[in-house]
Protein backbone atom coordinates (compact mmCIF):
# COMPACT_ATOMS: atom_id res chain seq x y z
CA UNK A 1 0.00 0.00 0.00
CA UNK A 2 1.23 3.47 -0.83
CA UNK A 3 2.17 5.68 2.12
CA UNK A 4 1.33 8.85 0.21
CA UNK A 5 -0.39 11.36 2.45
CA UNK A 6 -4.17 11.23 2.33
CA UNK A 7 -6.14 14.44 2.89
CA UNK A 8 -9.40 14.69 4.84
CA UNK A 9 -11.66 17.44 6.04
CA UNK A 10 -12.05 15.72 9.41
CA UNK A 11 -10.19 12.95 11.23
CA UNK A 12 -11.97 11.51 14.27
CA UNK A 13 -9.99 9.53 16.84
CA UNK A 14 -12.26 7.03 18.60
CA UNK A 15 -15.24 5.05 17.32
CA UNK A 16 -17.41 5.18 20.42
CA UNK A 17 -20.91 6.54 20.08
CA UNK A 18 -19.75 10.20 20.16
CA UNK A 19 -17.23 9.50 17.41
CA UNK A 20 -19.72 7.57 15.30
CA UNK A 21 -22.27 10.38 15.62
CA UNK A 22 -19.63 12.93 14.64
CA UNK A 23 -18.51 10.86 11.64
CA UNK A 24 -22.09 10.29 10.47
CA UNK A 25 -22.94 13.98 10.61
CA UNK A 26 -19.65 15.11 9.03
CA UNK A 27 -20.26 12.81 6.06
CA UNK A 28 -23.89 13.90 5.90
CA UNK A 29 -22.60 17.47 5.57
CA UNK A 30 -20.37 16.43 2.64
CA UNK A 31 -17.12 16.49 4.59
CA UNK A 32 -14.48 13.91 3.71
CA UNK A 33 -14.26 11.98 6.95
CA UNK A 34 -11.93 9.39 8.49
CA UNK A 35 -12.81 7.52 11.69
CA UNK A 36 -9.94 5.78 13.51
CA UNK A 37 -10.82 3.05 16.05
CA UNK A 38 -8.37 0.93 18.07
CA UNK A 39 -10.81 -1.97 18.49
CA UNK A 40 -12.29 -4.03 15.64
CA UNK A 41 -15.82 -2.68 16.10
CA UNK A 42 -17.70 0.60 16.56
CA UNK A 43 -19.89 1.66 19.45
CA UNK A 44 -17.45 1.84 22.34
CA UNK A 45 -19.26 1.42 25.64
CA UNK A 46 -22.57 0.41 24.05
CA UNK A 47 -21.15 -2.53 22.12
CA UNK A 48 -17.83 -3.33 23.83
CA UNK A 49 -18.79 -2.60 27.43
CA UNK A 50 -22.40 -3.86 27.01
CA UNK A 51 -23.79 -0.55 28.32
CA UNK A 52 -27.43 -0.99 27.32
CA UNK A 53 -30.02 0.39 27.35
CA UNK A 54 -29.29 4.05 26.62
CA UNK A 55 -30.66 5.95 29.59
CA UNK A 56 -33.81 7.91 28.90
CA UNK A 57 -33.77 11.70 29.21
CA UNK A 58 -35.34 14.73 27.56
CA UNK A 59 -32.88 16.01 24.95
CA UNK A 60 -34.99 19.00 23.94
CA UNK A 61 -34.93 18.01 20.25
CA UNK A 62 -31.45 19.51 19.78
CA UNK A 63 -28.80 17.67 17.72
CA UNK A 64 -30.72 14.39 17.63
CA UNK A 65 -30.30 13.51 13.94
CA UNK A 66 -27.90 10.66 14.62
CA UNK A 67 -29.87 9.43 17.64
CA UNK A 68 -33.01 9.19 15.48
CA UNK A 69 -31.10 7.50 12.65
CA UNK A 70 -29.65 5.00 15.11
CA UNK A 71 -33.11 4.09 16.43
CA UNK A 72 -34.43 3.67 12.89
CA UNK A 73 -31.50 1.60 11.63
CA UNK A 74 -31.32 -0.55 14.75
CA UNK A 75 -35.02 -1.35 14.45
CA UNK A 76 -34.53 -2.42 10.83
CA UNK A 77 -31.62 -4.69 11.79
CA UNK A 78 -33.38 -6.29 14.76
CA UNK A 79 -31.24 -4.56 17.36
CA UNK A 80 -33.86 -2.34 19.06
CA UNK A 81 -37.07 -2.27 21.04
CA UNK A 82 -39.03 0.54 22.65
CA UNK A 83 -39.56 -0.01 26.36
CA UNK A 84 -42.88 0.61 28.06
CA UNK A 85 -41.67 3.99 29.38
CA UNK A 86 -41.30 5.14 25.74
CA UNK A 87 -37.53 4.80 25.77
CA UNK A 88 -36.75 3.66 22.18
CA UNK A 89 -33.05 3.05 22.87
CA UNK A 90 -33.09 -0.48 24.25
CA UNK A 91 -30.44 -2.02 22.01
CA UNK A 92 -28.89 -5.38 21.30
CA UNK A 93 -25.15 -4.61 21.69
CA UNK A 94 -24.05 -7.57 19.56
CA UNK A 95 -26.13 -6.79 16.47
CA UNK A 96 -25.53 -3.07 16.90
CA UNK A 97 -21.89 -3.48 15.86
CA UNK A 98 -23.06 -4.36 12.35
CA UNK A 99 -25.74 -1.67 12.43
CA UNK A 100 -23.15 1.04 13.11
CA UNK A 101 -20.90 -0.25 10.33
CA UNK A 102 -23.81 -0.04 7.91
CA UNK A 103 -24.84 3.48 8.94
CA UNK A 104 -21.35 4.90 8.35
CA UNK A 105 -20.55 2.97 5.19
CA UNK A 106 -23.78 4.22 3.61
CA UNK A 107 -22.65 7.78 4.33
CA UNK A 108 -19.22 7.20 2.80
CA UNK A 109 -17.14 7.44 5.97
CA UNK A 110 -13.65 5.92 5.75
CA UNK A 111 -12.99 3.65 8.75
CA UNK A 112 -9.70 2.29 10.05
CA UNK A 113 -10.11 -0.49 12.63
CA UNK A 114 -7.37 -1.72 14.96
CA UNK A 115 -5.54 1.54 14.37
CA UNK A 116 -4.40 4.44 16.55
CA UNK A 117 -2.90 7.86 16.04
CA UNK A 118 0.74 7.35 17.00
CA UNK A 119 2.38 10.69 16.14
CA UNK A 120 1.44 14.29 15.41
CA UNK A 121 2.95 17.25 13.59
CA UNK A 122 1.94 20.67 14.91
CA UNK A 123 2.88 24.27 14.29
CA UNK A 124 2.17 26.60 17.21
CA UNK A 125 -1.52 25.92 18.01
CA UNK A 126 -2.44 24.15 14.77
CA UNK A 127 -2.33 20.41 14.01
CA UNK A 128 -0.87 19.85 10.55
CA UNK A 129 -0.94 16.08 10.20
CA UNK A 130 -0.95 12.80 12.11
CA UNK A 131 0.49 9.34 11.65
CA UNK A 132 -1.84 6.41 12.12
CA UNK A 133 -0.33 3.07 13.08
CA UNK A 134 -2.33 0.12 11.78
CA UNK A 135 -0.10 -2.70 12.99
CA UNK A 136 1.38 -3.00 9.52
CA UNK A 137 1.96 0.55 8.35
CA UNK A 138 2.28 4.06 9.67
CA UNK A 139 0.00 6.15 7.49
CA UNK A 140 0.52 9.92 7.21
CA UNK A 141 -2.81 11.77 7.20
CA UNK A 142 -3.45 15.48 6.63
CA UNK A 143 -6.72 17.05 7.78
CA UNK A 144 -8.31 20.43 8.33
CA UNK A 145 -9.87 19.40 11.65
CA UNK A 146 -9.38 16.69 14.25
CA UNK A 147 -11.79 15.38 16.88
CA UNK A 148 -10.85 13.45 20.01
CA UNK A 149 -13.63 11.02 20.98
CA UNK A 150 -11.32 8.39 22.44
CA UNK A 151 -13.02 8.24 25.84
CA UNK A 152 -9.68 8.49 27.64
CA UNK A 153 -8.36 11.61 25.83
CA UNK A 154 -5.43 9.60 24.43
CA UNK A 155 -5.19 11.81 21.34
CA UNK A 156 -5.33 15.01 23.41
CA UNK A 157 -2.66 13.60 25.73
CA UNK A 158 -0.45 12.91 22.71
CA UNK A 159 -0.85 16.60 21.86
CA UNK A 160 0.02 17.58 25.46
CA UNK A 161 -3.33 19.31 25.91
CA UNK A 162 -4.15 20.69 29.33
CA UNK A 163 -6.45 18.42 31.34
CA UNK A 164 -8.77 19.07 34.27
CA UNK A 165 -7.02 18.51 37.60
CA UNK A 166 -10.07 17.94 39.85
CA UNK A 167 -9.86 14.14 39.95
CA UNK A 168 -9.32 13.44 43.65
CA UNK A 169 -12.68 11.67 43.43
CA UNK A 170 -13.38 9.11 40.74
CA UNK A 171 -16.31 7.02 39.62
CA UNK A 172 -15.69 3.26 39.66
CA UNK A 173 -15.84 1.48 36.30
CA UNK A 174 -18.01 -1.60 35.81
CA UNK A 175 -17.39 -4.93 34.09
CA UNK A 176 -20.76 -5.86 32.64
CA UNK A 177 -21.86 -9.32 31.59
CA UNK A 178 -24.84 -11.19 30.12
CA UNK A 179 -26.49 -14.34 31.45
CA UNK A 180 -28.55 -16.46 29.04
CA UNK A 181 -30.82 -19.47 29.48
CA UNK A 182 -33.02 -17.49 31.89
CA UNK A 183 -36.66 -18.41 32.38
CA UNK A 184 -37.98 -14.87 32.04
CA UNK A 185 -41.58 -15.90 32.76
CA UNK A 186 -40.53 -17.27 36.14
CA UNK A 187 -38.32 -14.24 36.83
CA UNK A 188 -41.12 -11.85 35.89
CA UNK A 189 -43.59 -13.56 38.23
CA UNK A 190 -41.06 -13.43 41.05
CA UNK A 191 -40.37 -9.71 40.58
CA UNK A 192 -44.07 -8.86 40.19
CA UNK A 193 -44.79 -10.44 43.57
CA UNK A 194 -41.65 -9.07 45.23
CA UNK A 195 -41.50 -5.39 44.36
CA UNK A 196 -44.18 -2.83 43.46
CA UNK A 197 -41.76 0.13 43.36
CA UNK A 198 -41.80 1.04 39.66
CA UNK A 199 -38.84 3.37 40.16
CA UNK A 200 -36.76 0.24 40.82
CA UNK A 201 -38.49 -2.76 39.23
CA UNK A 202 -40.47 -2.95 35.99
CA UNK A 203 -41.75 -5.92 33.99
CA UNK A 204 -43.58 -5.81 30.65
CA UNK A 205 -44.47 -7.83 27.59
CA UNK A 206 -43.21 -6.08 24.45
CA UNK A 207 -43.77 -7.66 21.04
CA UNK A 208 -44.73 -10.86 22.87
CA UNK A 209 -41.35 -10.95 24.63
CA UNK A 210 -40.84 -10.38 28.34
CA UNK A 211 -38.67 -7.39 29.26
CA UNK A 212 -37.76 -6.23 32.74
CA UNK A 213 -35.36 -4.36 34.95
CA UNK A 214 -34.55 -4.26 38.66
CA UNK A 215 -31.79 -3.14 41.01
CA UNK A 216 -30.36 -3.33 44.51
CA UNK A 217 -27.44 -1.50 46.15
CA UNK A 218 -25.95 -1.29 49.62
CA UNK A 219 -26.98 2.37 49.87
CA UNK A 220 -29.82 3.23 52.25
CA UNK A 221 -31.40 5.74 49.83
CA UNK A 222 -34.17 3.24 49.00
CA UNK A 223 -35.84 0.20 50.46
CA UNK A 224 -34.50 -2.45 48.10
CA UNK A 225 -36.81 -5.45 47.76
CA UNK A 226 -33.89 -7.74 46.86
CA UNK A 227 -31.85 -6.69 49.91
CA UNK A 228 -32.78 -9.70 52.14
CA UNK A 229 -31.59 -12.10 49.45
CA UNK A 230 -28.22 -10.38 49.22
CA UNK A 231 -27.85 -10.34 52.99
CA UNK A 232 -28.58 -14.06 53.20
CA UNK A 233 -26.12 -14.84 50.38
CA UNK A 234 -23.36 -12.81 52.07
CA UNK A 235 -23.99 -14.59 55.37
CA UNK A 236 -23.86 -17.95 53.55
CA UNK A 237 -20.52 -17.08 51.93
CA UNK A 238 -21.89 -17.20 48.37
CA UNK A 239 -21.32 -13.46 47.96
CA UNK A 240 -18.68 -11.18 49.42
CA UNK A 241 -19.85 -7.91 51.00
CA UNK A 242 -18.45 -5.93 48.07
CA UNK A 243 -20.69 -7.88 45.65
CA UNK A 244 -23.81 -6.22 47.07
CA UNK A 245 -22.48 -2.69 46.51
CA UNK A 246 -24.29 -2.32 43.19
CA UNK A 247 -26.59 -4.69 41.29
CA UNK A 248 -28.72 -3.76 38.27
CA UNK A 249 -30.15 -5.92 35.50
CA UNK A 250 -31.97 -5.35 32.20
CA UNK A 251 -33.26 -7.66 29.53
CA UNK A 252 -31.74 -7.21 26.05
CA UNK A 253 -33.52 -6.34 22.79
CA UNK A 254 -34.10 -9.44 20.63
CA UNK A 255 -31.91 -11.64 22.83
CA UNK A 256 -34.47 -14.12 24.21
CA UNK A 257 -33.99 -15.50 27.71
CA UNK A 258 -31.01 -13.23 28.39
CA UNK A 259 -30.35 -10.63 31.07
CA UNK A 260 -27.60 -7.96 31.05
CA UNK A 261 -25.94 -7.13 34.39
CA UNK A 262 -24.73 -3.59 35.11
CA UNK A 263 -22.19 -4.88 37.64
CA UNK A 264 -19.83 -5.60 39.26
CA UNK A 265 -18.10 -2.30 39.90
CA UNK A 266 -14.32 -2.46 40.22
CA UNK A 267 -12.99 -1.89 43.72
CA UNK A 268 -10.97 1.26 44.46
CA UNK A 269 -7.52 1.38 42.88
CA UNK A 270 -4.71 3.83 42.26
CA UNK A 271 -5.36 5.10 38.74
CA UNK A 272 -1.61 5.60 38.25
CA UNK A 273 -0.88 1.95 39.04
CA UNK A 274 -1.74 -0.31 36.06
CA UNK A 275 -0.87 -3.46 38.04
CA UNK A 276 -3.42 -2.55 40.70
CA UNK A 277 -6.04 -1.83 38.06
CA UNK A 278 -5.38 -5.20 36.41
CA UNK A 279 -5.78 -6.91 39.78
CA UNK A 280 -9.16 -5.23 40.20
CA UNK A 281 -10.23 -6.55 36.79
CA UNK A 282 -9.34 -10.08 37.85
CA UNK A 283 -11.34 -9.60 41.05
CA UNK A 284 -14.32 -8.33 39.02
CA UNK A 285 -14.34 -11.48 36.90
CA UNK A 286 -14.38 -13.54 40.10
CA UNK A 287 -17.29 -11.41 41.31
CA UNK A 288 -19.18 -12.26 38.10
CA UNK A 289 -18.93 -15.96 38.97
CA UNK A 290 -20.20 -15.29 42.50
CA UNK A 291 -23.10 -13.17 41.21
CA UNK A 292 -24.08 -15.94 38.80
CA UNK A 293 -24.02 -18.46 41.65
CA UNK A 294 -26.15 -16.07 43.70
CA UNK A 295 -28.92 -15.64 41.13
CA UNK A 296 -28.94 -19.38 40.37
CA UNK A 297 -29.44 -20.18 44.06
CA UNK A 298 -31.66 -17.31 45.20
CA UNK A 299 -33.52 -15.77 42.26
CA UNK A 300 -36.22 -17.81 40.43
CA UNK A 301 -35.65 -18.15 36.68
CA UNK A 302 -31.86 -18.52 36.76
CA UNK A 303 -31.63 -22.23 37.67
CA UNK A 304 -30.52 -23.39 34.20
CA UNK A 305 -28.76 -20.18 33.17
CA UNK A 306 -25.18 -19.65 32.01
CA UNK A 307 -22.78 -16.75 31.48
CA UNK A 308 -22.89 -16.04 27.74
CA UNK A 309 -20.86 -12.82 27.49
CA UNK A 310 -18.42 -10.80 29.58
CA UNK A 311 -17.71 -7.29 28.27
CA UNK A 312 -14.53 -6.97 26.23
CA UNK A 313 -14.14 -3.39 27.51
CA UNK A 314 -14.45 -2.04 31.02
CA UNK A 315 -17.25 0.51 31.28
CA UNK A 316 -15.42 3.60 32.52
CA UNK A 317 -17.66 6.38 33.69
CA UNK A 318 -14.89 8.97 33.98
CA UNK A 319 -11.16 8.97 33.24
CA UNK A 320 -10.02 12.52 32.43
CA UNK A 321 -11.35 15.60 30.68
CA UNK A 322 -9.79 18.13 28.31
CA UNK A 323 -9.60 21.83 29.02
CA UNK A 324 -11.68 23.67 26.43
CA UNK A 325 -12.55 27.25 25.54
CA UNK A 326 -15.32 27.32 28.13
CA UNK A 327 -14.94 25.66 31.54
CA UNK A 328 -18.34 24.07 32.09
CA UNK A 329 -19.24 23.47 35.74
CA UNK A 330 -21.98 21.90 37.80
CA UNK A 331 -23.22 25.42 38.61
CA UNK A 332 -24.08 25.87 34.92
CA UNK A 333 -26.34 22.82 35.22
CA UNK A 334 -27.96 23.75 38.51
CA UNK A 335 -28.51 27.38 37.40
CA UNK A 336 -29.85 26.25 33.99
CA UNK A 337 -27.49 28.63 32.22
CA UNK A 338 -28.37 29.33 28.57
CA UNK A 339 -25.80 29.65 25.80
CA UNK A 340 -25.76 31.26 22.35
CA UNK A 341 -24.52 28.08 20.64
CA UNK A 342 -25.71 25.07 22.66
CA UNK A 343 -24.37 21.68 21.63
CA UNK A 344 -27.00 19.77 23.56
CA UNK A 345 -29.92 20.00 25.93
CA UNK A 346 -30.64 17.40 28.55
CA UNK A 347 -32.20 16.81 31.93
CA UNK A 348 -30.20 13.71 32.86
CA UNK A 349 -29.33 13.94 36.57
CA UNK A 350 -25.92 14.37 38.17
CA UNK A 351 -25.16 10.67 38.56
CA UNK A 352 -22.04 9.96 40.64
CA UNK A 353 -21.24 6.35 41.48
CA UNK A 354 -19.12 5.61 44.53
CA UNK A 355 -17.49 2.53 46.04
CA UNK A 356 -18.24 3.94 49.48
CA UNK A 357 -21.57 3.11 51.08
CA UNK A 358 -24.19 5.89 50.93
CA UNK A 359 -21.88 8.24 48.99
CA UNK A 360 -23.34 7.73 45.51
CA UNK A 361 -25.28 10.72 44.19
CA UNK A 362 -28.32 10.95 41.93
CA UNK A 363 -29.21 14.65 41.90
CA UNK A 364 -32.22 15.43 39.70
CA UNK A 365 -32.03 18.65 37.71
CA UNK A 366 -34.09 20.65 35.24
CA UNK A 367 -33.18 21.14 31.58
CA UNK A 368 -29.64 22.41 30.97
CA UNK A 369 -27.46 23.27 27.97
CA UNK A 370 -23.82 22.65 27.08
CA UNK A 371 -22.07 25.27 24.88
CA UNK A 372 -20.09 24.28 21.81
CA UNK A 373 -17.12 26.09 23.36
CA UNK A 374 -16.85 23.25 25.91
CA UNK A 375 -16.06 20.95 22.98
CA UNK A 376 -13.40 23.19 21.39
CA UNK A 377 -9.84 22.73 22.63
CA UNK A 378 -8.23 25.74 24.29
CA UNK A 379 -4.80 24.58 23.06
CA UNK A 380 -5.39 23.97 19.33
CA UNK A 381 -7.54 25.92 16.89
CA UNK A 382 -8.47 22.82 14.84
CA UNK A 383 -9.10 20.32 17.64
CA UNK A 384 -12.49 19.38 19.10
CA UNK A 385 -13.39 16.87 21.79
CA UNK A 386 -16.66 15.04 22.46
CA UNK A 387 -18.03 12.38 24.77
CA UNK A 388 -16.80 11.61 28.27
CA UNK A 389 -13.74 13.86 27.87
CA UNK A 390 -15.93 16.98 27.51
CA UNK A 391 -14.47 20.19 28.92
CA UNK A 392 -16.40 20.06 32.18
CA UNK A 393 -15.73 19.65 35.89
CA UNK A 394 -16.16 16.33 37.70
CA UNK A 395 -19.77 16.80 38.81
CA UNK A 396 -20.96 18.26 35.50
CA UNK A 397 -19.36 15.40 33.59
CA UNK A 398 -21.34 12.99 35.77
CA UNK A 399 -24.49 14.34 34.11
CA UNK A 400 -23.05 14.78 30.60
CA UNK A 401 -21.39 11.37 30.19
CA UNK A 402 -24.54 9.46 29.17
CA UNK A 403 -24.75 8.11 25.64
CA UNK A 404 -27.57 10.33 24.35
CA UNK A 405 -25.61 13.45 25.32
CA UNK A 406 -22.43 12.02 23.75
CA UNK A 407 -24.32 11.56 20.47
CA UNK A 408 -25.48 15.18 20.57
CA UNK A 409 -21.93 16.37 21.28
CA UNK A 410 -20.58 14.52 18.25
CA UNK A 411 -23.31 15.97 16.06
CA UNK A 412 -22.74 19.52 17.32
CA UNK A 413 -19.02 19.25 16.59
CA UNK A 414 -19.72 18.10 13.01
CA UNK A 415 -22.04 21.05 12.39
CA UNK A 416 -19.58 23.54 13.85
CA UNK A 417 -16.76 22.19 11.70
CA UNK A 418 -18.95 22.46 8.61
CA UNK A 419 -19.58 26.14 9.35
CA UNK A 420 -15.84 26.77 9.55
CA UNK A 421 -14.73 24.97 6.39
CA UNK A 422 -14.75 27.19 3.31
CA UNK A 423 -14.46 25.74 -0.19
C-alpha positions in Angstrom: 0.0 0.0 0.0 1.2 3.5 -0.8 2.2 5.7 2.1 1.3 8.9 0.2 -0.4 11.4 2.5 -4.2 11.2 2.3 -6.1 14.4 2.9 -9.4 14.7 4.8 -11.7 17.4 6.0 -12.1 15.7 9.4 -10.2 13.0 11.2 -12.0 11.5 14.3 -10.0 9.5 16.8 -12.3 7.0 18.6 -15.2 5.0 17.3 -17.4 5.2 20.4 -20.9 6.5 20.1 -19.7 10.2 20.2 -17.2 9.5 17.4 -19.7 7.6 15.3 -22.3 10.4 15.6 -19.6 12.9 14.6 -18.5 10.9 11.6 -22.1 10.3 10.5 -22.9 14.0 10.6 -19.7 15.1 9.0 -20.3 12.8 6.1 -23.9 13.9 5.9 -22.6 17.5 5.6 -20.4 16.4 2.6 -17.1 16.5 4.6 -14.5 13.9 3.7 -14.3 12.0 6.9 -11.9 9.4 8.5 -12.8 7.5 11.7 -9.9 5.8 13.5 -10.8 3.1 16.1 -8.4 0.9 18.1 -10.8 -2.0 18.5 -12.3 -4.0 15.6 -15.8 -2.7 16.1 -17.7 0.6 16.6 -19.9 1.7 19.5 -17.5 1.8 22.3 -19.3 1.4 25.6 -22.6 0.4 24.0 -21.2 -2.5 22.1 -17.8 -3.3 23.8 -18.8 -2.6 27.4 -22.4 -3.9 27.0 -23.8 -0.6 28.3 -27.4 -1.0 27.3 -30.0 0.4 27.3 -29.3 4.0 26.6 -30.7 6.0 29.6 -33.8 7.9 28.9 -33.8 11.7 29.2 -35.3 14.7 27.6 -32.9 16.0 24.9 -35.0 19.0 23.9 -34.9 18.0 20.3 -31.4 19.5 19.8 -28.8 17.7 17.7 -30.7 14.4 17.6 -30.3 13.5 13.9 -27.9 10.7 14.6 -29.9 9.4 17.6 -33.0 9.2 15.5 -31.1 7.5 12.6 -29.6 5.0 15.1 -33.1 4.1 16.4 -34.4 3.7 12.9 -31.5 1.6 11.6 -31.3 -0.6 14.8 -35.0 -1.4 14.5 -34.5 -2.4 10.8 -31.6 -4.7 11.8 -33.4 -6.3 14.8 -31.2 -4.6 17.4 -33.9 -2.3 19.1 -37.1 -2.3 21.0 -39.0 0.5 22.7 -39.6 0.0 26.4 -42.9 0.6 28.1 -41.7 4.0 29.4 -41.3 5.1 25.7 -37.5 4.8 25.8 -36.8 3.7 22.2 -33.1 3.1 22.9 -33.1 -0.5 24.2 -30.4 -2.0 22.0 -28.9 -5.4 21.3 -25.2 -4.6 21.7 -24.0 -7.6 19.6 -26.1 -6.8 16.5 -25.5 -3.1 16.9 -21.9 -3.5 15.9 -23.1 -4.4 12.4 -25.7 -1.7 12.4 -23.2 1.0 13.1 -20.9 -0.3 10.3 -23.8 0.0 7.9 -24.8 3.5 8.9 -21.4 4.9 8.4 -20.6 3.0 5.2 -23.8 4.2 3.6 -22.7 7.8 4.3 -19.2 7.2 2.8 -17.1 7.4 6.0 -13.6 5.9 5.7 -13.0 3.7 8.7 -9.7 2.3 10.1 -10.1 -0.5 12.6 -7.4 -1.7 15.0 -5.5 1.5 14.4 -4.4 4.4 16.5 -2.9 7.9 16.0 0.7 7.4 17.0 2.4 10.7 16.1 1.4 14.3 15.4 2.9 17.3 13.6 1.9 20.7 14.9 2.9 24.3 14.3 2.2 26.6 17.2 -1.5 25.9 18.0 -2.4 24.2 14.8 -2.3 20.4 14.0 -0.9 19.8 10.6 -0.9 16.1 10.2 -1.0 12.8 12.1 0.5 9.3 11.6 -1.8 6.4 12.1 -0.3 3.1 13.1 -2.3 0.1 11.8 -0.1 -2.7 13.0 1.4 -3.0 9.5 2.0 0.5 8.3 2.3 4.1 9.7 0.0 6.1 7.5 0.5 9.9 7.2 -2.8 11.8 7.2 -3.5 15.5 6.6 -6.7 17.1 7.8 -8.3 20.4 8.3 -9.9 19.4 11.6 -9.4 16.7 14.3 -11.8 15.4 16.9 -10.8 13.4 20.0 -13.6 11.0 21.0 -11.3 8.4 22.4 -13.0 8.2 25.8 -9.7 8.5 27.6 -8.4 11.6 25.8 -5.4 9.6 24.4 -5.2 11.8 21.3 -5.3 15.0 23.4 -2.7 13.6 25.7 -0.5 12.9 22.7 -0.9 16.6 21.9 0.0 17.6 25.5 -3.3 19.3 25.9 -4.2 20.7 29.3 -6.5 18.4 31.3 -8.8 19.1 34.3 -7.0 18.5 37.6 -10.1 17.9 39.8 -9.9 14.1 40.0 -9.3 13.4 43.7 -12.7 11.7 43.4 -13.4 9.1 40.7 -16.3 7.0 39.6 -15.7 3.3 39.7 -15.8 1.5 36.3 -18.0 -1.6 35.8 -17.4 -4.9 34.1 -20.8 -5.9 32.6 -21.9 -9.3 31.6 -24.8 -11.2 30.1 -26.5 -14.3 31.4 -28.6 -16.5 29.0 -30.8 -19.5 29.5 -33.0 -17.5 31.9 -36.7 -18.4 32.4 -38.0 -14.9 32.0 -41.6 -15.9 32.8 -40.5 -17.3 36.1 -38.3 -14.2 36.8 -41.1 -11.8 35.9 -43.6 -13.6 38.2 -41.1 -13.4 41.1 -40.4 -9.7 40.6 -44.1 -8.9 40.2 -44.8 -10.4 43.6 -41.6 -9.1 45.2 -41.5 -5.4 44.4 -44.2 -2.8 43.5 -41.8 0.1 43.4 -41.8 1.0 39.7 -38.8 3.4 40.2 -36.8 0.2 40.8 -38.5 -2.8 39.2 -40.5 -2.9 36.0 -41.7 -5.9 34.0 -43.6 -5.8 30.7 -44.5 -7.8 27.6 -43.2 -6.1 24.4 -43.8 -7.7 21.0 -44.7 -10.9 22.9 -41.4 -11.0 24.6 -40.8 -10.4 28.3 -38.7 -7.4 29.3 -37.8 -6.2 32.7 -35.4 -4.4 35.0 -34.5 -4.3 38.7 -31.8 -3.1 41.0 -30.4 -3.3 44.5 -27.4 -1.5 46.2 -26.0 -1.3 49.6 -27.0 2.4 49.9 -29.8 3.2 52.2 -31.4 5.7 49.8 -34.2 3.2 49.0 -35.8 0.2 50.5 -34.5 -2.4 48.1 -36.8 -5.5 47.8 -33.9 -7.7 46.9 -31.9 -6.7 49.9 -32.8 -9.7 52.1 -31.6 -12.1 49.4 -28.2 -10.4 49.2 -27.8 -10.3 53.0 -28.6 -14.1 53.2 -26.1 -14.8 50.4 -23.4 -12.8 52.1 -24.0 -14.6 55.4 -23.9 -17.9 53.5 -20.5 -17.1 51.9 -21.9 -17.2 48.4 -21.3 -13.5 48.0 -18.7 -11.2 49.4 -19.8 -7.9 51.0 -18.4 -5.9 48.1 -20.7 -7.9 45.7 -23.8 -6.2 47.1 -22.5 -2.7 46.5 -24.3 -2.3 43.2 -26.6 -4.7 41.3 -28.7 -3.8 38.3 -30.2 -5.9 35.5 -32.0 -5.4 32.2 -33.3 -7.7 29.5 -31.7 -7.2 26.0 -33.5 -6.3 22.8 -34.1 -9.4 20.6 -31.9 -11.6 22.8 -34.5 -14.1 24.2 -34.0 -15.5 27.7 -31.0 -13.2 28.4 -30.3 -10.6 31.1 -27.6 -8.0 31.1 -25.9 -7.1 34.4 -24.7 -3.6 35.1 -22.2 -4.9 37.6 -19.8 -5.6 39.3 -18.1 -2.3 39.9 -14.3 -2.5 40.2 -13.0 -1.9 43.7 -11.0 1.3 44.5 -7.5 1.4 42.9 -4.7 3.8 42.3 -5.4 5.1 38.7 -1.6 5.6 38.2 -0.9 1.9 39.0 -1.7 -0.3 36.1 -0.9 -3.5 38.0 -3.4 -2.6 40.7 -6.0 -1.8 38.1 -5.4 -5.2 36.4 -5.8 -6.9 39.8 -9.2 -5.2 40.2 -10.2 -6.5 36.8 -9.3 -10.1 37.9 -11.3 -9.6 41.1 -14.3 -8.3 39.0 -14.3 -11.5 36.9 -14.4 -13.5 40.1 -17.3 -11.4 41.3 -19.2 -12.3 38.1 -18.9 -16.0 39.0 -20.2 -15.3 42.5 -23.1 -13.2 41.2 -24.1 -15.9 38.8 -24.0 -18.5 41.7 -26.1 -16.1 43.7 -28.9 -15.6 41.1 -28.9 -19.4 40.4 -29.4 -20.2 44.1 -31.7 -17.3 45.2 -33.5 -15.8 42.3 -36.2 -17.8 40.4 -35.7 -18.1 36.7 -31.9 -18.5 36.8 -31.6 -22.2 37.7 -30.5 -23.4 34.2 -28.8 -20.2 33.2 -25.2 -19.7 32.0 -22.8 -16.8 31.5 -22.9 -16.0 27.7 -20.9 -12.8 27.5 -18.4 -10.8 29.6 -17.7 -7.3 28.3 -14.5 -7.0 26.2 -14.1 -3.4 27.5 -14.5 -2.0 31.0 -17.2 0.5 31.3 -15.4 3.6 32.5 -17.7 6.4 33.7 -14.9 9.0 34.0 -11.2 9.0 33.2 -10.0 12.5 32.4 -11.4 15.6 30.7 -9.8 18.1 28.3 -9.6 21.8 29.0 -11.7 23.7 26.4 -12.5 27.3 25.5 -15.3 27.3 28.1 -14.9 25.7 31.5 -18.3 24.1 32.1 -19.2 23.5 35.7 -22.0 21.9 37.8 -23.2 25.4 38.6 -24.1 25.9 34.9 -26.3 22.8 35.2 -28.0 23.8 38.5 -28.5 27.4 37.4 -29.9 26.2 34.0 -27.5 28.6 32.2 -28.4 29.3 28.6 -25.8 29.7 25.8 -25.8 31.3 22.4 -24.5 28.1 20.6 -25.7 25.1 22.7 -24.4 21.7 21.6 -27.0 19.8 23.6 -29.9 20.0 25.9 -30.6 17.4 28.5 -32.2 16.8 31.9 -30.2 13.7 32.9 -29.3 13.9 36.6 -25.9 14.4 38.2 -25.2 10.7 38.6 -22.0 10.0 40.6 -21.2 6.3 41.5 -19.1 5.6 44.5 -17.5 2.5 46.0 -18.2 3.9 49.5 -21.6 3.1 51.1 -24.2 5.9 50.9 -21.9 8.2 49.0 -23.3 7.7 45.5 -25.3 10.7 44.2 -28.3 11.0 41.9 -29.2 14.6 41.9 -32.2 15.4 39.7 -32.0 18.6 37.7 -34.1 20.6 35.2 -33.2 21.1 31.6 -29.6 22.4 31.0 -27.5 23.3 28.0 -23.8 22.7 27.1 -22.1 25.3 24.9 -20.1 24.3 21.8 -17.1 26.1 23.4 -16.9 23.3 25.9 -16.1 21.0 23.0 -13.4 23.2 21.4 -9.8 22.7 22.6 -8.2 25.7 24.3 -4.8 24.6 23.1 -5.4 24.0 19.3 -7.5 25.9 16.9 -8.5 22.8 14.8 -9.1 20.3 17.6 -12.5 19.4 19.1 -13.4 16.9 21.8 -16.7 15.0 22.5 -18.0 12.4 24.8 -16.8 11.6 28.3 -13.7 13.9 27.9 -15.9 17.0 27.5 -14.5 20.2 28.9 -16.4 20.1 32.2 -15.7 19.6 35.9 -16.2 16.3 37.7 -19.8 16.8 38.8 -21.0 18.3 35.5 -19.4 15.4 33.6 -21.3 13.0 35.8 -24.5 14.3 34.1 -23.1 14.8 30.6 -21.4 11.4 30.2 -24.5 9.5 29.2 -24.8 8.1 25.6 -27.6 10.3 24.4 -25.6 13.4 25.3 -22.4 12.0 23.8 -24.3 11.6 20.5 -25.5 15.2 20.6 -21.9 16.4 21.3 -20.6 14.5 18.2 -23.3 16.0 16.1 -22.7 19.5 17.3 -19.0 19.2 16.6 -19.7 18.1 13.0 -22.0 21.0 12.4 -19.6 23.5 13.9 -16.8 22.2 11.7 -18.9 22.5 8.6 -19.6 26.1 9.3 -15.8 26.8 9.6 -14.7 25.0 6.4 -14.7 27.2 3.3 -14.5 25.7 -0.2 
